[in-house]
Amino acid sequence: MFQVRIHGRGGQGAVTAAEMLSVAAFDEGLHAQAFPSFGSERTGAPVVAFCRIDDHPIRAHDPVTSPDAVIVQDPTLLHLVPVFAGLAADGRVLVNTSRAFEELDTAAQLGVVDPARHVTVPATELSRKWLGRPRPNTALLGGFAALTGVVSLESVQCAIRQRFAGEVGDANAEIAAAAYDHVRSTLERHAHA
């Protein structure tokens, strides 16, 4: 089973991202579930959403405490909440920022940063460019597809278009593709370094 934990703030679409990720997995013939965990239900408050993906039916319904991947929609959460708690030793991390992962001062939480597993993507900037609004969730799903290979970009784009109709869906699918390309090129640069 592949377990994902998404950390964001209310209004950034963390819950929607988990739901779209589960739809993308389902569209590939996998079993998936998505659910949120709310504290204070207000815009800007920290929010956590979870997604599980497996080849077999999923019986667990508890929060993901040992994620295989962590997606951080707001980099200010890196030092505010324990976003890396329980992360598997070979876990993947995707952070929404235009800075390089090495610049994020996460050594105390993660130890050695592996550029093949820990990457950043400027999701908010991509969203502002394509939508005119700071909605990083669809970009992060495209980046997640590139980083993990658990779901394909095409399945992510299909899930996005199922969630958002017309031009909004098309723009969000393009955002996901741009983030996918960004993460792939980042991984290729590190592989050749």
DOGUVO-183343 format. One line per field, with one value per residue: residue in three letters; residue number from 0; z, x, y of N, C-alpha, C in turn. Coordinates in steps of 0.05 Angstrom, whole numbers. Each point is the difference from the previous one (the first is absolute). Layout:
BEGIN
resn c(ALA; ...)
resi c(NUM; ...)
nz c(Z; ...)
nx c(X; ...)
ny c(Y; ...)
caz c(Z; ...)
cax c(X; ...)
cay c(Y; ...)
cz c(Z; ...)
cx c(X; ...)
cy c(Y; ...)
***
This chain:
BEGIN
resn c(MET; PHE; GLN; VAL; ARG; ILE; HIS; GLY; ARG; GLY; GLY; GLN; GLY; ALA; VAL; THR; ALA; ALA; GLU; MET; LEU; SER; VAL; ALA; ALA; PHE; ASP; GLU; GLY; LEU; HIS; ALA; GLN; ALA; PHE; PRO; SER; PHE; GLY; SER; GLU; ARG; THR; GLY; ALA; PRO; VAL; VAL; ALA; PHE; CYS; ARG; ILE; ASP; ASP; HIS; PRO; ILE; ARG; ALA; HIS; ASP; PRO; VAL; THR; SER; PRO; ASP; ALA; VAL; ILE; VAL; GLN; ASP; PRO; THR; LEU; LEU; HIS; LEU; VAL; PRO; VAL; PHE; ALA; GLY; LEU; ALA; ALA; ASP; GLY; ARG; VAL; LEU; VAL; ASN; THR; SER; ARG; ALA; PHE; GLU; GLU; LEU; ASP; THR; ALA; ALA; GLN; LEU; GLY; VAL; VAL; ASP; PRO; ALA; ARG; HIS; VAL; THR; VAL; PRO; ALA; THR; GLU; LEU; SER; ARG; LYS; TRP; LEU; GLY; ARG; PRO; ARG; PRO; ASN; THR; ALA; LEU; LEU; GLY; GLY; PHE; ALA; ALA; LEU; THR; GLY; VAL; VAL; SER; LEU; GLU; SER; VAL; GLN; CYS; ALA; ILE; ARG; GLN; ARG; PHE; ALA; GLY; GLU; VAL; GLY; ASP; ALA; ASN; ALA; GLU; ILE; ALA; ALA; ALA; ALA; TYR; ASP; HIS; VAL; ARG; SER; THR; LEU; GLU; ARG; HIS; ALA; HIS; ALA)
resi c(0; 1; 2; 3; 4; 5; 6; 7; 8; 9; 10; 11; 12; 13; 14; 15; 16; 17; 18; 19; 20; 21; 22; 23; 24; 25; 26; 27; 28; 29; 30; 31; 32; 33; 34; 35; 36; 37; 38; 39; 40; 41; 42; 43; 44; 45; 46; 47; 48; 49; 50; 51; 52; 53; 54; 55; 56; 57; 58; 59; 60; 61; 62; 63; 64; 65; 66; 67; 68; 69; 70; 71; 72; 73; 74; 75; 76; 77; 78; 79; 80; 81; 82; 83; 84; 85; 86; 87; 88; 89; 90; 91; 92; 93; 94; 95; 96; 97; 98; 99; 100; 101; 102; 103; 104; 105; 106; 107; 108; 109; 110; 111; 112; 113; 114; 115; 116; 117; 118; 119; 120; 121; 122; 123; 124; 125; 126; 127; 128; 129; 130; 131; 132; 133; 134; 135; 136; 137; 138; 139; 140; 141; 142; 143; 144; 145; 146; 147; 148; 149; 150; 151; 152; 153; 154; 155; 156; 157; 158; 159; 160; 161; 162; 163; 164; 165; 166; 167; 168; 169; 170; 171; 172; 173; 174; 175; 176; 177; 178; 179; 180; 181; 182; 183; 184; 185; 186; 187; 188; 189; 190; 191; 192)
nz c(0; -16; 20; -3; 10; -2; 3; 8; -11; 17; -22; 6; 8; 25; 10; -17; 7; 25; -3; -13; 19; 17; -13; 0; 25; 7; -15; 15; 11; 15; 24; 9; 19; 5; 20; 12; 12; 11; 4; -2; -5; -6; -17; -10; 12; 14; -22; 5; -23; -3; -12; -4; -11; -11; -4; 26; 7; 7; 22; 1; 21; 11; 13; -20; 16; -20; -9; -24; 1; 1; -3; -2; 3; 25; -10; 7; -9; -15; 12; -9; -17; 12; -23; 10; 20; 7; -14; -19; 7; -17; 18; -14; -6; -2; -4; 5; -16; -5; 25; -1; 1; -9; -10; 4; 7; -13; 1; 18; -19; -22; 10; -12; -17; -10; -18; 2; 25; 3; -11; -14; 0; -18; 15; 20; -8; -4; 23; 10; -13; 6; 26; 6; 11; 26; -19; 19; 6; -23; 4; 25; -10; -18; 19; 14; -23; -5; 25; 0; -22; 22; -10; -22; -14; -19; 20; 8; -25; -4; 23; -8; -24; 15; 14; -20; -7; -26; -4; 23; -8; -24; 12; 17; -21; -12; 22; 1; -26; 5; 21; -15; -21; 18; 12; -23; -7; 23; -3; -25; 8; 20; -18; -14; 25)
nx c(17; -7; 11; -19; 15; -21; 19; -20; -12; -19; -12; 21; -20; 9; -24; -3; 25; -5; -22; 12; 19; -19; -12; 23; 4; -24; 4; 22; -23; 9; 4; -17; 10; -16; 12; -13; 16; -22; 13; 10; -26; 22; -5; 21; -18; 19; 3; -9; 8; -13; 18; -15; 20; -15; 12; -2; -24; -6; 10; 23; -8; 23; 7; 13; 12; 1; 1; -6; -18; 13; -23; 16; -25; 8; 22; -18; -12; 22; -2; -25; -2; -1; 4; 24; -17; 15; 12; -5; 19; -14; -13; -21; 11; -23; 15; -21; 20; 9; 5; 26; -3; 24; -15; -15; 25; 1; 25; -9; -18; 15; 19; 11; 3; -17; 16; 3; -2; 15; -22; 4; -23; 2; -15; 5; 25; 0; -13; 16; 20; -10; -4; 22; 1; 6; -4; 17; -25; -9; 15; -6; -24; 4; 10; -21; -14; 13; -4; -24; -13; -12; -4; -12; 14; -4; 4; 21; 8; -5; 11; 19; -1; 0; 19; 15; -22; -1; 2; -15; -13; -3; -5; -15; -10; 0; -11; -16; -3; -4; -14; -13; 1; -8; -16; -9; 0; -12; -16; -3; -3; -14; -13; 3; -6)
ny c(-23; 20; 12; 19; 19; 15; 17; 15; 22; 5; -9; -16; -15; -3; 4; 20; 7; -7; 13; 19; -2; -3; 20; 13; -8; 7; 22; -5; -5; 20; -9; 18; 16; 19; 13; 19; 17; 10; 22; 24; -1; 13; 19; -13; -15; -12; -13; -25; -10; -22; -16; -21; -13; -19; -23; 0; -10; 24; -11; 11; 12; -5; 22; 10; -18; -18; 25; -8; 19; 23; 13; 21; 8; 4; 10; 19; -22; 2; 23; -4; -20; -23; 13; -4; 3; -21; 19; -18; -17; -14; 15; 9; 23; 13; 22; 15; 5; 25; -4; -5; -26; 1; 19; -21; -6; -23; 6; 17; 4; 2; 14; -20; 20; -18; 13; -26; 7; 21; 10; 22; 14; 20; -16; 17; 3; -27; -2; 18; -13; -24; 4; 14; -25; 3; -18; -8; -8; 10; 22; -2; -4; 19; 16; -7; 2; 22; 7; -10; 8; 6; 24; -2; 17; -18; -18; 14; 4; -26; -5; 16; -10; -22; 11; 10; 12; -5; 27; -1; -21; 12; 23; -13; -13; 24; 10; -21; 4; 25; -6; -18; 17; 18; -17; -9; 26; 5; -21; 7; 25; -9; -15; 23; 9)
caz c(0; -1; 17; -5; 18; -12; 20; -12; 16; -10; -24; -20; -15; 9; 0; -28; -12; 8; -15; -28; -1; 2; -25; -20; 5; -7; -29; -9; 9; 27; 22; 12; 18; 7; 21; 13; 29; 5; 27; -2; -27; -10; -21; 10; 22; -10; -8; -9; -15; -4; -22; -1; -27; 2; -20; 14; 16; 24; 23; 20; -2; 19; -13; -9; 19; -11; -29; -20; -13; 13; -17; 16; -17; 10; 13; 28; 18; 5; 27; 17; 7; -6; -26; -8; 20; -9; -28; -4; -5; -29; -7; -19; 10; -20; 14; -17; 3; -23; 10; -1; 25; 17; 12; 18; 28; 11; 9; 27; -1; -19; -2; -27; -21; -24; -22; -16; 15; 12; -20; 2; -25; 5; -6; 2; -22; -23; 2; -5; -28; -16; 10; 12; 29; 13; 7; -7; 2; -24; -7; 18; -9; -23; 11; 14; -20; -9; 21; 10; -20; 11; -20; -24; -5; -14; 19; 16; -16; -3; 26; 1; -18; 11; 22; -9; -27; -20; -1; 26; 0; -19; 11; 22; -12; -10; 24; 9; -19; 4; 25; -6; -15; 18; 18; -17; -7; 25; 6; -20; 7; 23; -8; -16; 15)
cax c(-17; 14; -14; 8; -11; 1; -2; -6; -16; -28; -4; 20; -9; 13; -20; -6; 23; -2; -23; 8; 20; -14; -14; 21; 8; -23; -1; 21; -8; 9; -18; 9; -18; 9; -16; 13; 1; -2; 2; -18; -9; -1; 20; 27; 8; 13; -18; 14; -17; 14; -8; 13; -2; 9; -10; -21; -18; 12; -18; 8; -15; 12; 18; 26; 21; 26; -4; 21; 4; -12; -3; -3; -11; 8; 26; 0; -7; 23; 10; -23; -12; 18; -8; 16; -3; -7; 7; 16; 28; 2; -24; 2; -10; -4; -7; -7; 17; 18; 27; 10; -6; 23; -2; -24; 8; -16; 19; -6; -23; 4; 28; 11; -20; 6; -13; -17; -25; -10; 1; -19; -12; -12; -29; -16; 7; -12; -28; -5; 4; -21; -27; -2; -5; 19; -11; 23; -5; 2; 29; 13; -7; 18; 26; -1; 1; 28; 18; -5; -8; -22; -21; 10; -9; -25; -21; -4; -15; -27; -13; -4; -22; -25; -6; -4; -10; 7; 26; 14; 12; 23; 22; 11; 15; 25; 17; 11; 20; 24; 13; 12; 24; 19; 11; 16; 26; 16; 11; 20; 24; 14; 11; 24; 19)
cay c(23; 25; 19; 28; 20; 27; 22; 25; 18; 2; 16; -6; -23; -25; -21; -5; -14; -28; -13; -3; -21; -26; -4; -7; -28; -17; -1; -19; -27; -5; 7; 24; 14; 27; 12; 23; 2; 29; 11; 23; 1; 27; 6; 6; -18; -24; -22; -24; -19; -26; -17; -27; -13; -28; -19; -16; 17; 14; -4; 21; 26; 17; 19; -10; 8; -8; 4; -5; 26; 23; 23; 24; 22; 26; -4; 10; -22; -17; 4; 6; -26; -22; -10; -24; -20; -26; -4; -23; 7; 4; 15; 22; 25; 21; 25; 23; 23; 4; -4; -28; -14; 4; 26; 1; -4; -23; -21; -9; -18; -21; -10; 3; 5; -15; 14; -18; -5; 24; 21; 22; 8; 26; -5; 24; 16; -12; 4; 28; 5; -12; 5; 26; -4; -18; -26; -18; -28; -15; -1; -19; -27; -5; -5; -26; -21; -1; -8; -27; -20; -16; 5; 14; 27; -2; -6; 24; 20; -9; 5; 29; 7; -10; 18; 28; -1; 20; 13; -2; -27; -1; 16; -15; -22; 12; 5; -26; -8; 18; -9; -26; 5; 13; -21; -18; 12; 2; -27; -6; 16; -13; -26; 4; 16)
cz c(0; 14; -4; 21; -12; 22; -15; 20; -12; -23; -22; -16; 7; -2; -29; -14; 8; -15; -29; -3; 2; -26; -22; 4; -8; -30; -12; 10; 28; 20; 13; 19; 7; 22; 14; 31; 6; 30; 1; -29; -10; -21; 14; 23; -12; -5; -8; -14; -6; -25; 2; -27; 2; -23; 11; 15; 25; 23; 21; -5; 20; -14; -7; 18; -10; -31; -17; -15; 16; -21; 18; -18; 8; 15; 28; 20; 8; 28; 20; 10; -8; -26; -7; 21; -12; -29; -2; -8; -30; -11; -19; 12; -24; 14; -21; 7; -25; 9; -3; 27; 20; 15; 22; 29; 14; 11; 27; 0; -17; 1; -28; -20; -25; -24; -19; 13; 11; -19; 5; -27; 6; -7; 1; -24; -26; 0; -6; -30; -17; 9; 11; 30; 12; 9; -8; -3; -26; -10; 17; -8; -25; 10; 14; -20; -10; 21; 7; -21; 10; -18; -24; -2; -14; 18; 18; -16; -4; 26; 3; -17; 9; 23; -9; -30; -18; 2; 26; 2; -18; 11; 23; -10; -11; 23; 9; -19; 3; 25; -4; -14; 18; 18; -16; -7; 24; 7; -20; 5; 23; -7; -16; 15; 13)
cx c(18; -17; 11; -13; 5; -4; -5; -13; -28; -2; 20; -7; 14; -20; -8; 22; 0; -22; 8; 21; -13; -15; 20; 8; -23; -2; 21; -6; 10; -22; 11; -21; 12; -18; 16; 1; 1; 6; -20; -8; -4; 22; 27; 9; 13; -21; 17; -20; 17; -11; 16; -6; 12; -12; -24; -19; 13; -20; 6; -16; 11; 19; 27; 21; 28; -1; 24; 7; -14; 0; -5; -9; 9; 26; 3; -7; 24; 11; -22; -13; 20; -7; 14; -3; -8; 8; 19; 29; 5; -23; 7; -12; -2; -10; -6; 17; 17; 29; 8; -5; 23; -1; -21; 6; -17; 19; -6; -24; 4; 27; 10; -22; 9; -14; -16; -27; -13; 3; -21; -11; -14; -30; -17; 6; -13; -30; -7; 3; -24; -28; -4; -6; 20; -13; 20; -7; 3; 29; 14; -7; 17; 28; 2; 2; 29; 19; -3; -6; -23; -25; 12; -10; -27; -24; -5; -16; -29; -16; -5; -23; -27; -10; -8; -8; 13; 27; 15; 13; 24; 24; 13; 16; 27; 19; 13; 22; 26; 15; 13; 26; 22; 13; 18; 27; 17; 13; 22; 26; 15; 12; 26; 21; 21)
cy c(25; 21; 28; 18; 28; 21; 26; 18; 1; 18; -6; -25; -26; -23; -7; -15; -29; -14; -4; -21; -27; -7; -9; -29; -19; -3; -19; -28; -7; 6; 25; 11; 27; 11; 22; -4; 30; 6; 23; 3; 29; 4; 8; -18; -25; -23; -23; -17; -25; -14; -26; -12; -28; -17; -15; 19; 10; -2; 22; 26; 20; 20; -13; 11; -8; 3; -9; 25; 22; 23; 24; 23; 27; -3; 12; -21; -17; 3; 6; -26; -22; -14; -26; -23; -27; -7; -24; 9; 6; 17; 23; 25; 20; 25; 21; 24; 3; -4; -29; -13; 4; 27; 2; -5; -22; -22; -11; -20; -24; -14; 5; 4; -14; 14; -17; -5; 25; 23; 22; 6; 27; -1; 26; 18; -10; 6; 30; 6; -10; 8; 28; -1; -19; -27; -22; -30; -16; -2; -21; -29; -8; -6; -27; -23; -3; -11; -29; -21; -17; 2; 15; 28; 0; -5; 24; 21; -8; 5; 30; 9; -10; 19; 28; -1; 22; 11; -1; -27; -2; 16; -15; -24; 9; 6; -26; -9; 17; -9; -27; 4; 12; -21; -19; 12; 4; -27; -8; 16; -12; -26; 3; 16; -17)
***
